[in-house]
């Protein structure tokens, strides 16, 4: 999994043969998460490839889990697993489905 999207996205036919390589998008992560949950994987388990695993792999010591002294990065999902709130380093970036910070350098 790539939490920043833009990674390679292999495309397979119904026999499992690789037919082409695409480019991932942020929506691919949500689609994959939903498919995992729909297929019986508990949400807390399905989230691991998007959270703690990449943080550990990339040696990001303050990311990947909700712990004291870690960056307060959170994506809050509704009951349909759609993002409704985004918090980055403790700052609300999206609230109730609406962006609160619009520019890259907005303070």
KEKOLVO-624078 format. One record per residue (C-alpha): residue in three letters; x, y, z. Coordinates in Angstrom, 2 decimals, decimal comma. Each point is the difference from the previous one (the first is absolute). Layout:
KEKOLVO-624078
<pt type="ALA" xx="X" yy="Y" zz="Z"/>
...
END
This chain:
KEKOLVO-624078
<pt type="UNK" xx="0,00" yy="0,00" zz="0,00"/>
<pt type="UNK" xx="1,11" yy="3,51" zz="-0,67"/>
<pt type="UNK" xx="-1,61" yy="2,62" zz="2,17"/>
<pt type="UNK" xx="1,08" yy="2,78" zz="-2,35"/>
<pt type="UNK" xx="-1,56" yy="-1,63" zz="-3,08"/>
<pt type="UNK" xx="1,76" yy="0,47" zz="-3,31"/>
<pt type="UNK" xx="1,67" yy="-3,39" zz="0,41"/>
<pt type="UNK" xx="-0,14" yy="-2,77" zz="-2,54"/>
<pt type="UNK" xx="-3,34" yy="-1,72" zz="-0,36"/>
<pt type="UNK" xx="0,20" yy="-3,45" zz="-1,58"/>
<pt type="UNK" xx="-3,08" yy="-1,06" zz="-1,97"/>
<pt type="UNK" xx="-0,77" yy="-3,70" zz="-0,29"/>
<pt type="UNK" xx="-2,47" yy="-1,92" zz="-2,13"/>
<pt type="UNK" xx="-2,46" yy="-2,47" zz="1,54"/>
<pt type="UNK" xx="2,62" yy="-2,78" zz="-0,08"/>
<pt type="UNK" xx="2,48" yy="2,08" zz="2,01"/>
<pt type="UNK" xx="2,27" yy="0,79" zz="-2,95"/>
<pt type="UNK" xx="1,54" yy="3,48" zz="0,05"/>
<pt type="UNK" xx="-1,33" yy="1,87" zz="-3,01"/>
<pt type="UNK" xx="1,29" yy="3,52" zz="0,62"/>
<pt type="UNK" xx="1,34" yy="2,45" zz="2,54"/>
<pt type="UNK" xx="-1,98" yy="3,06" zz="0,96"/>
<pt type="UNK" xx="0,53" yy="2,87" zz="2,41"/>
<pt type="UNK" xx="-1,64" yy="-0,04" zz="3,40"/>
<pt type="UNK" xx="-2,25" yy="2,77" zz="1,24"/>
<pt type="UNK" xx="-1,12" yy="0,95" zz="3,51"/>
<pt type="UNK" xx="-3,41" yy="-1,55" zz="-0,67"/>
<pt type="UNK" xx="1,69" yy="-3,37" zz="-0,54"/>
<pt type="UNK" xx="0,91" yy="-0,15" zz="3,69"/>
<pt type="UNK" xx="-3,58" yy="0,64" zz="1,13"/>
<pt type="UNK" xx="-1,34" yy="-2,51" zz="-2,52"/>
<pt type="UNK" xx="2,45" yy="-2,62" zz="1,25"/>
<pt type="UNK" xx="-0,89" yy="0,72" zz="3,64"/>
<pt type="UNK" xx="-3,72" yy="-0,34" zz="-0,75"/>
<pt type="UNK" xx="0,54" yy="-3,28" zz="-1,87"/>
<pt type="UNK" xx="1,95" yy="-1,41" zz="2,94"/>
<pt type="UNK" xx="-2,75" yy="0,89" zz="2,48"/>
<pt type="UNK" xx="-2,74" yy="-1,26" zz="-2,35"/>
<pt type="UNK" xx="1,86" yy="-3,32" zz="-0,19"/>
<pt type="UNK" xx="0,03" yy="-0,42" zz="3,77"/>
<pt type="UNK" xx="3,33" yy="1,48" zz="1,02"/>
<pt type="UNK" xx="-0,47" yy="2,04" zz="3,19"/>
<pt type="UNK" xx="0,56" yy="3,73" zz="-0,58"/>
<pt type="UNK" xx="2,81" yy="0,17" zz="2,57"/>
<pt type="UNK" xx="1,84" yy="-2,74" zz="-1,91"/>
<pt type="UNK" xx="-0,77" yy="1,41" zz="-3,45"/>
<pt type="UNK" xx="1,49" yy="3,36" zz="1,02"/>
<pt type="UNK" xx="3,47" yy="-1,41" zz="0,78"/>
<pt type="UNK" xx="1,33" yy="0,15" zz="-3,61"/>
<pt type="UNK" xx="-0,98" yy="3,69" zz="-0,14"/>
<pt type="UNK" xx="1,30" yy="1,06" zz="3,42"/>
<pt type="UNK" xx="2,57" yy="-1,78" zz="2,15"/>
<pt type="UNK" xx="1,55" yy="-2,18" zz="-2,74"/>
<pt type="UNK" xx="1,13" yy="2,83" zz="-2,32"/>
<pt type="UNK" xx="1,08" yy="2,10" zz="3,00"/>
<pt type="UNK" xx="2,21" yy="-2,83" zz="1,25"/>
<pt type="UNK" xx="1,36" yy="-0,77" zz="-3,46"/>
<pt type="UNK" xx="0,89" yy="3,67" zz="-0,58"/>
<pt type="UNK" xx="1,31" yy="0,38" zz="3,58"/>
<pt type="UNK" xx="-2,44" yy="2,84" zz="0,76"/>
<pt type="UNK" xx="0,25" yy="-0,13" zz="3,78"/>
<pt type="UNK" xx="-2,85" yy="2,42" zz="0,74"/>
<pt type="UNK" xx="-2,55" yy="-1,40" zz="-2,46"/>
<pt type="UNK" xx="-2,12" yy="-3,08" zz="-0,58"/>
<pt type="UNK" xx="-1,74" yy="-0,22" zz="3,37"/>
<pt type="UNK" xx="-1,99" yy="2,17" zz="2,37"/>
<pt type="UNK" xx="2,35" yy="0,38" zz="2,94"/>
<pt type="UNK" xx="1,11" yy="2,75" zz="2,34"/>
<pt type="UNK" xx="2,79" yy="2,10" zz="-1,60"/>
<pt type="UNK" xx="-0,77" yy="-1,30" zz="-3,52"/>
<pt type="UNK" xx="-1,17" yy="2,37" zz="-2,76"/>
<pt type="UNK" xx="-3,77" yy="0,28" zz="0,28"/>
<pt type="UNK" xx="-0,77" yy="-1,12" zz="-3,56"/>
<pt type="UNK" xx="-3,48" yy="-1,48" zz="-0,31"/>
<pt type="UNK" xx="-2,56" yy="-0,78" zz="-2,64"/>
<pt type="UNK" xx="-3,48" yy="-0,39" zz="1,47"/>
<pt type="UNK" xx="-2,38" yy="-2,13" zz="-2,03"/>
<pt type="UNK" xx="-3,78" yy="-0,12" zz="0,03"/>
<pt type="UNK" xx="-2,04" yy="-3,21" zz="0,15"/>
<pt type="UNK" xx="0,43" yy="-0,45" zz="-3,78"/>
<pt type="UNK" xx="3,79" yy="0,34" zz="0,41"/>
<pt type="UNK" xx="0,00" yy="3,40" zz="-1,71"/>
<pt type="UNK" xx="2,40" yy="2,59" zz="1,45"/>
<pt type="UNK" xx="-1,79" yy="2,80" zz="1,83"/>
<pt type="UNK" xx="2,83" yy="1,52" zz="2,06"/>
<pt type="UNK" xx="3,74" yy="0,26" zz="-0,62"/>
<pt type="UNK" xx="2,40" yy="1,08" zz="2,73"/>
<pt type="UNK" xx="3,68" yy="0,60" zz="-0,77"/>
<pt type="UNK" xx="2,45" yy="0,57" zz="2,86"/>
<pt type="UNK" xx="-2,96" yy="0,88" zz="2,17"/>
<pt type="UNK" xx="-1,43" yy="2,55" zz="-2,43"/>
<pt type="UNK" xx="-3,45" yy="-0,55" zz="-1,50"/>
<pt type="UNK" xx="0,37" yy="0,09" zz="-3,78"/>
<pt type="UNK" xx="-3,44" yy="-1,34" zz="-0,94"/>
<pt type="UNK" xx="-3,06" yy="0,14" zz="2,26"/>
<pt type="UNK" xx="-3,40" yy="-1,49" zz="-0,74"/>
<pt type="UNK" xx="1,06" yy="-0,77" zz="-3,61"/>
<pt type="UNK" xx="1,10" yy="3,60" zz="-0,67"/>
<pt type="UNK" xx="3,60" yy="1,26" zz="-0,27"/>
<pt type="UNK" xx="0,98" yy="2,50" zz="2,69"/>
<pt type="UNK" xx="3,51" yy="0,57" zz="-1,39"/>
<pt type="UNK" xx="0,04" yy="0,71" zz="-3,71"/>
<pt type="UNK" xx="3,54" yy="0,94" zz="-0,95"/>
<pt type="UNK" xx="3,29" yy="-1,81" zz="0,36"/>
<pt type="UNK" xx="1,50" yy="2,80" zz="2,06"/>
<pt type="UNK" xx="-3,18" yy="1,30" zz="1,67"/>
<pt type="UNK" xx="0,53" yy="0,56" zz="3,71"/>
END
